[in-house]
Amino acid sequence: MGIWLDDVVQQQKAGRSQGVTSVCSAHPLVIEAAVRQALETGDHLLVEATSNQVDQYGGYTGMLPADFRDLVHGIAVDNGLQLDRVILGGDHLGPNRWRALPPDEAMEESRALVAAYAAAGFTKIHLDCSFPCAGDPAPLTDDLVADRAARLIRAAEDAVGPEGAERIRYVIGTEVPTPGGAHEDLGVLAPTDAGAARATLEQHRKAFAAQGIEGVWPRVMALVVQPAVEFDHLRVVDYRPEQTVQLREVLDDEPGMVFEAHSTDYQTVEALTALVEDHWAVLKVGPGLTFALREALFALAAIEEELVPAGERSGLPEVVERRMLADPALWESYYPGTPAEQRLARRYSYSDRLRYFWPDPEIAQAQARLFDNLTAVGLPLPLLSAHLPLQYARVRRGELPLRPRDLAIDHVRDVLRDYSRACNPNHKEFA
């Protein structure tokens, strides 16, 4: 599985614009959308779990790494995607979940986390040791972050042995965007300084040597730096190639390494294409996909309001609102402002804190009822045109079944289609 990721890197090093979409979501409908996209384009599928979603205790999804693997593999098999085209990644693996603990305890938990991912067959691992733990100096120094990352690599290698380790590709980097988007309103956002990026590489080389893992360096496939792309609850900072001229030269002397871009959600297809051209070959997207899923489900709920008697409706948007209000810890710090502003943010924010609530049993039941209601009553094409016009056009052309579930998945694929175009500009479908 690592070979295909190596091919992406080598295409970049040969001067060809080639990238890979990293789908960072645990939602089954989002994963199915990504599987269907891979089937249509013939690409491999890279799906990543974050350390807060999935860990050795279950994370907020309740899934262990092996459970997440089984979820993704099951959806792939059900849709006819061969498992040798599926790559599993671990995102932001490190002490993030245990920052309240002293460093030694947090790193012990982190080693167990990384080992669990590696043992479950995850072959792309992003190490994020940029978060300070209790008693740490702030900010953390590059050498301390690099030392911790090297120790986590040692844990991954030990968990699978030499043969298994050869399949793992690592991602390093200390200038890492906040997982899931910025907490605060964004001000001026600058790309990583080229000198700082070189210093990060040098410190990691030294740390690898100190840990006796110099031989792993050729399997470090990517460096995370900030290309000055980000989003918060209301705003997107778009990529500007003129800002990264010096930064993009940092990896010229690293034959096996490209850049990885986090927080690419909501970038235009033109910006995504420019990122891949400028050597950000791994494009991570997560909240942008569940944002699209919410758009589709709420559009279907609006159609339901027109067709189904009030007492029989799913009431999906109202159920979501009620459940979010019952658990404000998952969104409140992200959405400052008046109650009216918070209400709008809960439903429409780019940071999409709503994504944490889809597994809620009441919400899942309302979603199932929505699909059942619309399947029973039928979807009139004029209403579909009013609420999901792109899906309407595909239904009219005979490309898409007129079924609620398929319509929702296809709307998520509209986001993935932009990523496919950016990552494979020479593909026959996009040329």
N, C-alpha and C positions, 0 to 999 in steps of 0.2 A: 504494500500500500504506500509505503514511503517513496517508491520509485516514481509514481506519478507526480508527487509534490516536487521531487528532484527535477522532473521534466519541465515543470512550470518555471523553476528557478533557471534552468539552463536556457530555456527559450528567452527569458529576460536577458540573460547574460549574452546571448547571441544577437541582441538588439531587436527582438520581436516582441510586440506588445501582447503579452499573455498574462492572465491573472486567474484567480480562483475566488469564488464567493464563499465566505464562511458564514453559515447560517447559525446564529447564536440564539436558539430558542428551544424550549422543551414542549411547546404546544403541539399536540398531534396533528392538527389541521395545517399548521405552518410547516411541519416536517413533511407531511404528505404533499403539500404544494411544492416543496423543494425536490422531493422524489420525482414528482411528475415533470418538473422542469428539467431535471437531469435526464429523464427518459426521452424527452422531446429533443434535447440538444445533443445527446450522446456523451455528455460530460460526466466526470466523477462528481460525487456529492460529498461535501465537507460539512459536517454538523458538529457544533461545539457546545458543550455544557460549561457554564460558569461555576466558580467555586461556591457561590451562594445558592445556586439552583440545586446542585448535586454534590454531595460530599460523603464521607465515610459514615455519616450519621443520617443522611437523607436530604439535607438542605431544605429549602423551602418547598420543593416539589415532593419531598418524601422519597426521592429516588437515590439509591446508591449508584456509583458508576456502572456497575453491571446491569442495573435496572434500566438506566438510560440507554445503554448499548442495546439491550433487548427491545426497548421501545422503538429505537431507530431501525434496527434490523427487521423487526416485525413489520413495520410500515413499508420498508423497502421490498421485502419478500411479497407482501400482499399486493403490491403494485407492479411486481415483475422486474424490479431493479436488482441486478446481481450484486451480491455482497462484496465482491472484489472491486466494485466501483464506489463503495462507501468508506469514507474516512471519518474517524471520530477524533475530535479534539477536545482538550481541556483548556479553558480560558481563565486567566487571572488566578492560576493556582499558586497559592502562597498563604501568608498569614492573615489575609483580609478578614476572615471570619473570626479570628482569635486575637484581634488587636488589643483587647482588654487584658490579655494575659501577659506575663513577663516574656521576654524574647525566647528564652530556652523552652518554655512550655508551648508557646505559639508555634515555634519551629518544629517541635515534636509532633504536634497536630498536623502541621503542613507536610511533614515527611510522610505521615500516614495517609494524608489526602492524595499526594502525588503517587505514592505506591499503589493505592487503590485504583486510580485511573489507569496507570500503566498495566497493572495486572488484569484489568477488564478489557484490555485490547485497544486503548486509546493510543494512537500513533502520532499525534501532533499535540505537543504540550507547550503552552505559554506559561512561563514562570514569572510571576509578579510578586516581587518582594519589596515593593516600593512603599508599603504601608508601615508606619512605625507602630511598634508594640509598646506596652506599658513600660515606662522607664527608658525608652529609646531616645537618643538625641533627635531633634527635629530641626531641619529636615535630615533624613538619612543620607549618609555619604554614599557615593558610588561604590566604594570598595566594600562597604558593609552589605549593600544590596547584592552586589555581585557574589560575595562570599555565600550569602544565603541561597542565591539561585544555584550555585554550584553544588551546595549540599543537597538541595532538592533533586538535582539531576542524579546525584549519587544514589538517592533513595529510589528513583525511578529505575535506574539501571539495575540495582540490586534486586528489585521486585520481580524482574522478568528474566534476568540472566543474560549472557552475552548474545545469544541468538535472537531473543526477543528485543533486546536493546537496539540491534542494528536496524530495526524497522521504525524506531522512534525518531521524529524530527522535532527539534526544540525551537522555541521563540524566546528571545531575551529582550530586555529594554527597561530602562528606569523611568523614562518619561512617558507614562501611560495615562491616557484619558480615563476619567472616572467611569467605571462600569455602568452602563445604562444611561449615560448622559449626565450633563453637569447639574449639580444641585442648585446652583445659584444662577442669576441672570448673567449672561456672558458679556464681558467687556471686550477689550481688544485682545485678540488671540494671535499669538506669534508662533511660527514653527520652531521646532527644536533647533538650537544653535548647532552648526556643523561641528564645531570644536567639542561641544558637550557630547555629541553622538560618538565621536571618535574616542573620547575619554571613556565612555561606557563600554565600547568594544575592548579597549585596552585593559580596563579593570576586570572585565569578565575573562579575558585571556589569562591574566594573572591568577584569578581565583580558580580557574580550571586547573592550572598548573599546581596550585597549592593543594588542591584536592586530589591530584593524580588522575585527572580525567581529560588530559590534553587531547586524547584520541577522539573525544566526543565532538570537538570543534567543527569538523566537517559536516556534522549532522545538525548544527545550528543553522536553520534555514532562513530565519528572518529576525530582523531587529525592529522593535516597536519604537517609533518616534512620532512626534506630533507634526503632521503636515498642515496644521492650522485648519482642521475641520472639526466641527463639534455642533451640538444642539443642546438647547435647554427646553423648558416647557413651552416657549413661545417663538423661539428664534433658531434659525440654522445659519451657521457660518460656512459659507461655500469655499471650496478649494480654489486657490489662486496660484497657478504654476509659477508665476514670476517671484513668489515669495520663497520658493524652495530650491532655487538654482544651485546654491552651494551645498545644501543638505543632501540633495539627491546624488551627489558625487562621493559621499562618504563610503559607500560600499563598492566602489569601483575596484578596490583591491581585495575584495572578499568573493572568491569565485563561487561559493556555495550559498550566498546570502542575498536576500531581497528585503524590502521593507514590508511591514504589516501595518495596515491602517485600521485603527479602531474608530468607532463612532461615525461611520460613513453613512448612517441612516439619513434619509431625506436629501442627500446630494442629488443633483440633476444627473441625468445619464451622461451629459457632456463632462461634468466634473469627475464622475467615476471613471470615464474613459481616460481623462487626463491623468488621474492618479495612477492608473495601470501603466500608461505610457511613461510616467516618471518613476517607475520601479516600485510603486506600492502594489505589489503583485497579489497580496492577500487583502481582500476587502471584507471587513466584518460588518454584519448587519443583524440587528435583533429587534429592538423596539419598533423600528420601521415596519417590520413584518406583522407584528401583533397590532400595530396601529392600523394597518390595512385590513387585518381581519376584523377589528372592531368596526371599521367603516362598512364592511360588507354585512356583518351581522346586524348592525343598527339599520342599514338600508333595508334589509329583509324584514326587520321588525316594523319599519315604516309601511312597507307593503302589507304586512299582516294587519296593521291597524285599519287599512282600507277594506280588507276582505273578511275578517273574522270578528264575530260579535265580541263585545268588550269582556264578557265573563269567561270567554274561552281562549283569550289571547295569552301568549307567553309572558308578555310584559317584560321582556328581556332588559331594555334600558332601565326600567324602574327597579328591577331586581338587582342589577349591577350597582345602581346608585345606593340602594338600601344596604347592600353588603359592604360597600366601600365606606359608608358612614359608620358602620358598626366596627370597622377596624382601621381607624385613621393613622395608625403607626406606619402603615405602608405607603402613605402618600402625603401626609400633612407637612412634613419638612420640605418637600419639593414644591409645594403649592402655597406660597404666601399670598396675602391679599384679603379682600373682603369675602364673605360667604358666597356672594354671587360669582366672584372671580374664581374661587376654589371650585365651585360647582362646574363651571365651564372647563376648568383644567382637568378635573376628574374624568371628564368625558373626552376632551379633545386635545389634551396636552401632547406635545411631541415626545416628552419623556415617558408617556404611556405607562403610568403606574398601575393602570387598570389591568395590565398583563399579569400581575401577581394574583388576580382574583378569578381568572378563568377556571382553575381547578375547583373552586368553591362548589360544594354539592348543589346549593340552590341555583347558582348561576348555570352550572352544567345542566341541571334539569330544565331550566327555562330555555336554554339553547336547544336542547333536544325537542322540547315542545314546539318551539318555533319551526324547526325543520319539519316536524310531523304535521303541524297545522298547514303549512304552505304546500306540503306534498299532497295533503288530502283535498285542499280547496283548489289547487292549481294556480299557476303563476301567469296572469295575463301579460302578454308581451308589452302593451303600452305602459303598464306599471313598472315592468322591468326596465324599459327604456328610460323612464323618469328617474329611477334610483340607481341603476347600475348600467349605464349606457354602453360601456365597453363589452360587458358580458352580454348585453342584449344583441350587439352586433355579431358576436361570435355564435350566439344561439341562432340568429337569423341565417348565418352562413353554414350552419350545420356542424360547427366546430366544437360546440359545447352543449352538453345535455341541459335541459331545462329542469334542473333539480337544485334545491336550495343549497345542499352541501357542496355540490360541484361549483355553483356560482361563487360561494364564499372562498373556496380554495383557488379558483381562477383569479379572483380579485387580488389575493396575496401574490399570485404568480405575476401579476402586472409589475410588482416591485422587482421580483426576481428576473423578469425579462430584461429590465434595464441593466441589472448586474451581469446577466449573461452577455448582453451586447457589449458592455464595457470590457469584460474579461476575455471575450473572444471576438474582437472586431473583424477578424478575417474569416470567421465561420460563414459557411455558405448561406445560413439563414439570415445573417446580418450584413454580408458584404454587398 
